[in-house]
Amino acid sequence: MTYTDSQRINKNILIATTTSSFLVPFMSSAINIAAPDIAKKFNLTAENLNLVITIFLLFSAAFILPLGRLSDTFDRAKIFITGLVSFTLSTFMCAIAPNITMLFIFRALQGFFSAFVFVTSIAILIENHPPGIKGRLLGINTATVYLGTSIGPFLGGVLVRLFGFRSIFLFAFTVGFGASLVSLFLLKKEIKSTKTTSLAESFKNLDKIGAAFSIAGLFLLIYGASTFELGRMPKVLFFLGFAILILFVVFELCTQNPLLDVKLFVKIPQFGFSNLAALINYSCTFSAGYLLSLYLQLVKALPSQLAGTILILQPISQVITSLISGRASEKIEPRKLATAGMALTTAGLFVFSLFSEKTNIAIVIVNLIVMGVGFGLFSSPNTNVVMSSVPQSLYGAASSTISVMRVMGQAFSMAVVSFIFSLHLKGARLSHENYFMILKSMKISFFVFSILSIVGIVASIKRGNIYAQEDTN
């Protein structure tokens, strides 16, 4: 493949941004495999072990919106480099943490600094390349995210088995160290910032009340969702977080210098409906891997290694499809691709709701691939619409809203599954002996998600065409 000078991809920018996009989901998925080893090393209770895993997401999600706003007023490259280098260092500190308290602290720092990367990587990638290749760049970035998600459990399992849980952090540190070197010594030369506002001035102008609302709301929402099945208090925290986020929206509508201009969701239909479609898509699909893992291991009684091999087919198909759909969205209206992806996803969710203990594994495999293709068709073009619908000065806000839709969708997805399972299992163990109740809960969950996904199709259709808007600007 060759590019003209106007279409040439800057390799240094691509390496730095896509490597960071790989690291964060890899770390999130690989740490789940290391959980038993961590629990044994530090003699952890189930709640403390859950906190080791979720504290990363808590601090990552909570600070996304304030950092997104800062990246629109301050030098994005400096925020990105600071985040990547600090994430890499905190990853190394996790590897050598002598006790559980220090591991908690460094996992929280990992999550905090990953938010720096979330809100800047896509913005840096597309604002430093011509609009004509935006789709393929987003396709590469999205495929890298899926690659990190899919390879995390496999590679993490190999590393833990051979060297222990610390090797996962050391591997991520090594990759991050290479990306940090590229960013520190090459990225600065490639990016010419036009922003003259100092960090102190940017922070002074930040909507601090809105930031406090968003941080508290997202923190409580994610924590409540991740511990939803542990009793009444997590459920209270989940709904409290949701209520605070509603107050955040109301406050942002009234303030003169909002952290997030929520009016954009109404003023720009492409922006509003695309974010709504993303929220619904993540809400409907995030729990699929968890549900199917239970189905394959506890209902079909397959060995965990075989179940993992089957499940990896979905993210692999997502990687391949994302690369294709990203490039295709440069010529085909992204709305059409994303809507087709959402429709495939909806069909896949409904088919999963029909599964029984006698369903042939071949059907499981085919439907996993269908789901992967659907999500791959949806994600890159949908991100393309979000980023294309706002001016470059709001790329940080747009990136942060995409991230917020993702984490809120993930939280809602797990909360729905936890609620449905708690109704049917009523405290019974997740084991093969209770496979009938597990299967019933899974089928209901997938049916609920398939109905909700239809709303996502409507939102995707309603957004309108992005290329028509660009032609009129």
Buried (B, 14 or more C-beta within 10 A) or exposed (E): EEEEEEEEBBEBBBBBBBBBBBBBBBBBBBBEBBBEBBBEBBEBEEEBBBBBBBBBBBBBBBBBBBBBBBBBBBBBBBBBBBBBBBBBBBBBBBBEBEEBEEBBBBBBBBBBBBBBBBBBBBBBBBBBBBEEBBBBBBBBBBBBBBBBBBBBBBBBBEBBEEEBBBBBBBBBBEBBBBBBBBBEEBBBEBBEEEBEBEEEEBBEEBBEEBBBBBBBBBBBBBBBBBBBBBEEEBBEBBBBBBEBBEEBBEBBEEEEEBBBBBEBBEEBBBBBBBBBBBBBBBBBBBBBBBBBBBBBBBBBEBEEEEBBEBBBBBBBBBBBBBBBBBBBBBEBBBBBBBBBBBBBBBBBBBBBBEBEEEBEEEEBBBBBBBBBBBBBBBBBBBBBBBBBBBEEEBBBBBBBBBBBBBBBBBBBBBBBBBBBBBEBBEEEEBEEEBBEBBBBBBBBBBBBBBBBBBBBBBBBBBBBBBBEBEEEE
